[in-house]
């Protein structure tokens, strides 16, 4: 029988589409930038919120986090009880599954009588796509309130096989950064990533909005870096991002750019009011 929370979970059932290795780009970034926080935590709990019809993303998250934080444990949370029941056979040491939603119910560590520590990480991938833009801020606020003081919420969207991915990273205080990540060999131009903007930004890709200006400048820098294509897509991407730093607050460096990523300060891309 699937575990149940004491009250009705907050949220609605998603399509549940998932594929093995779909969230590898997000996981890789989380391990690189948040691994130290997980290692320092007394109880390094990570939540895979809305893992879908199959538990692959939760299983993979545990494996990837443990490469940088061996004590990490993952709680997969799904609002559909049938999905929790289907995931139960995949539970193991460090990996459990719970019925719930945006209220983020947690189980304590094995053998503990407490209800569970606040998570150091909440990952919500492809969950808010079905919601209205006006609902995003409230969901973000609810999830941020569940984080530990040093915690991180990562919320974003990717395609079905994880080639293109855009996510927002938020701390307890609010949104911090936006990361664009892609498989460089399949990229024609950076604005191809626009279709994977998270819900808070996807309808803001119009003239007059910062994210539209950013993607416009990204495409221009990509075109200007065309001569570097003879050295490979990675070198063209690195040159493109390096040129972007002249006008945009890029926060990472070459080690991340080589992975087909670029991270920008949220404030530079945040939607204009109204």
C-alpha positions in Angstrom: 0.0 0.0 0.0 1.3 3.4 -0.9 2.2 5.7 2.1 -0.3 8.5 2.6 -0.1 12.0 4.0 -2.4 13.1 6.8 -4.2 15.6 4.4 -4.8 15.9 0.7 -1.6 16.6 -1.3 -1.3 20.0 -2.8 -1.1 20.1 -6.6 -2.5 18.1 -9.6 -1.3 15.0 -11.3 1.1 15.6 -14.2 1.4 13.6 -17.5 4.1 11.6 -15.8 6.3 11.4 -18.9 9.8 10.3 -18.0 12.8 8.6 -19.5 16.1 7.2 -18.1 18.9 9.8 -18.1 16.5 12.6 -18.9 17.6 14.9 -16.1 21.3 14.2 -16.3 22.2 17.8 -17.2 20.3 19.2 -14.2 21.8 16.5 -11.9 25.3 17.2 -13.1 24.9 20.9 -12.4 23.4 20.2 -8.9 26.2 17.9 -8.0 28.8 20.5 -9.1 27.3 23.6 -7.4 25.5 22.1 -4.4 27.6 19.1 -3.5 29.4 20.9 -0.7 26.1 21.9 0.9 25.0 18.3 0.8 28.2 17.1 2.4 28.0 19.6 5.2 24.4 18.8 6.1 23.7 16.7 9.2 21.0 14.9 7.2 21.5 15.5 3.5 18.0 15.0 2.2 17.1 15.6 -1.5 13.6 15.5 -2.8 12.7 14.5 -6.4 9.3 16.2 -6.6 6.9 14.8 -9.2 9.2 12.1 -10.5 6.4 10.8 -12.8 5.1 7.4 -14.0 8.5 5.7 -13.5 11.0 6.2 -10.7 14.1 6.5 -12.9 14.9 10.1 -12.1 14.9 9.5 -8.4 17.1 6.4 -8.7 19.5 8.4 -10.9 19.5 11.4 -8.6 20.6 9.3 -5.7 23.5 7.7 -7.7 24.7 11.1 -8.9 24.5 12.9 -5.6 26.4 10.1 -3.9 29.3 10.7 -6.1 29.8 14.1 -4.3 27.9 13.5 -1.0 28.1 9.8 0.0 25.5 10.2 2.9 22.9 11.8 0.6 19.4 10.3 0.6 16.6 10.9 -1.8 12.9 11.0 -1.2 10.8 10.7 -4.4 7.4 12.4 -4.0 4.4 11.8 -6.3 0.8 13.1 -6.0 -0.5 10.0 -7.8 -0.7 7.0 -5.3 -0.5 4.5 -8.1 2.9 5.9 -9.1 4.1 5.7 -5.5 3.0 2.0 -5.4 4.7 1.3 -8.7 8.0 2.9 -7.5 8.0 0.9 -4.2 10.1 -2.0 -5.5 12.9 0.4 -6.4 13.3 1.6 -2.9 16.6 0.9 -1.3 19.1 2.2 1.3 19.0 6.0 0.8 15.9 6.0 -1.5 12.3 6.1 -0.4 9.0 7.1 -2.1 6.2 9.1 -0.6 2.7 10.2 -1.6 2.4 14.0 -1.6 2.6 17.2 -3.5 3.9 20.7 -3.0 3.6 20.4 0.8 6.6 18.1 0.5 6.0 15.4 3.1 9.1 13.7 4.4 10.1 10.6 6.2 12.8 10.6 8.8 16.0 8.7 8.4 15.9 5.0 8.9 15.4 4.2 12.6 14.5 7.8 13.5 11.2 8.7 15.2 11.2 12.3 13.9 9.1 13.4 10.9 12.2 14.3 8.9 14.7 17.1 8.3 14.0 19.9 6.0 15.5 19.0 2.6 18.8 20.5 1.4 17.6 20.1 -2.1 14.2 20.0 -3.8 14.3 19.2 -7.5 11.1 19.9 -9.4 11.6 19.1 -13.1 8.8 19.3 -15.7 6.2 19.8 -12.9 5.0 23.4 -13.3 4.6 23.2 -17.1 0.9 22.5 -16.8 0.2 25.4 -14.4 -0.6 29.0 -15.2 2.2 31.5 -15.0 0.3 33.3 -12.2 0.5 30.2 -10.0 4.3 29.9 -10.1 5.3 32.4 -7.5 3.0 30.8 -4.9 4.4 27.3 -5.6 7.9 28.6 -5.4 7.2 30.3 -2.1 5.6 27.1 -0.7 8.6 24.9 -1.7 11.2 27.4 -0.5 9.6 27.4 2.9 10.3 23.7 3.1 14.1 24.1 2.5 16.7 23.9 5.1 18.6 27.2 5.7 21.3 26.2 3.2 18.9 24.5 0.9 18.3 24.9 -2.9 15.2 24.5 -5.0 15.8 23.7 -8.7 12.8 24.1 -10.9 12.8 23.8 -14.7 11.9 22.1 -17.9 13.6 19.8 -20.4 12.7 17.9 -23.5 11.8 14.2 -23.5 15.4 12.9 -23.8 17.2 15.7 -22.0 19.0 17.4 -24.9 17.7 20.9 -23.9 17.0 22.1 -20.4 16.5 25.4 -18.6 16.1 25.7 -14.9 15.8 28.3 -12.1 17.7 27.9 -8.8 16.2 29.4 -5.7 17.3 29.6 -2.1 15.1 30.2 0.9 15.3 33.9 0.1 14.1 33.6 -3.5 15.3 33.0 -7.1 19.0 33.3 -7.7 20.0 32.1 -11.2 18.8 30.7 -14.5 20.8 28.0 -16.2 20.6 27.0 -19.9 22.0 23.6 -20.8 22.1 21.7 -24.1 23.7 18.9 -26.0 25.8 21.1 -28.2 25.9 18.6 -31.2 22.1 19.1 -31.7 22.0 22.9 -31.3 21.3 25.1 -34.3 21.2 28.4 -32.3 20.9 29.2 -28.6 17.3 30.5 -28.9 16.3 26.9 -29.6 16.3 26.6 -25.8 13.3 29.0 -25.6 10.9 26.2 -26.0 12.2 24.8 -22.7 12.1 27.9 -20.6 10.4 27.3 -17.2 6.9 28.5 -16.7 7.9 31.7 -15.0 9.7 32.8 -18.3 8.3 30.9 -21.2 5.5 33.4 -21.9 8.0 36.3 -21.4 10.0 35.6 -24.5 8.6 38.6 -26.3 10.1 42.0 -27.2 10.5 44.2 -24.2 11.2 41.4 -21.8 14.7 40.7 -20.5 14.7 37.0 -21.4 13.9 37.9 -25.0 16.8 40.3 -25.1 19.1 37.7 -23.7 18.2 35.1 -26.2 18.5 37.7 -29.0 22.0 38.6 -27.8 22.9 34.9 -27.4 22.0 34.2 -31.0 24.0 37.2 -32.2 27.0 36.1 -30.2 26.6 32.5 -31.6 26.5 33.8 -35.2 29.6 36.0 -34.5 31.4 32.9 -33.2 30.7 30.8 -36.3 34.5 30.7 -37.3 35.1 28.7 -34.1 32.8 26.0 -35.4 35.8 24.5 -37.2 37.2 23.6 -33.8 33.9 22.0 -32.7 30.6 23.1 -31.2 32.1 23.2 -27.7 34.7 25.8 -28.7 32.0 27.8 -30.5 29.8 27.7 -27.4 32.6 28.8 -25.1 33.5 31.7 -27.3 29.8 32.7 -27.5 29.4 32.7 -23.8 32.6 34.6 -23.3 31.3 37.3 -25.5 27.9 37.4 -23.6 29.8 38.2 -20.4 30.4 41.7 -21.7 26.7 42.6 -21.4 25.1 39.9 -19.2 25.9 38.8 -15.6 27.1 35.3 -16.4 28.0 33.6 -13.1 29.9 30.4 -14.1 33.1 29.8 -15.9 34.7 27.7 -18.6 34.5 24.4 -16.7 30.7 24.7 -16.9 30.6 26.2 -20.4 32.4 23.1 -21.6 29.4 21.1 -20.5 27.1 23.1 -22.7 25.8 25.3 -19.9 25.6 28.9 -19.0 24.2 30.4 -15.7 22.9 33.9 -15.5 21.8 35.9 -12.5 18.0 35.7 -12.1 17.6 39.5 -11.6 18.9 40.1 -15.2 16.2 37.8 -16.8 13.3 38.3 -14.3 10.0 39.2 -16.0 9.0 42.9 -16.0 6.0 43.6 -13.8 2.6 44.1 -15.4 
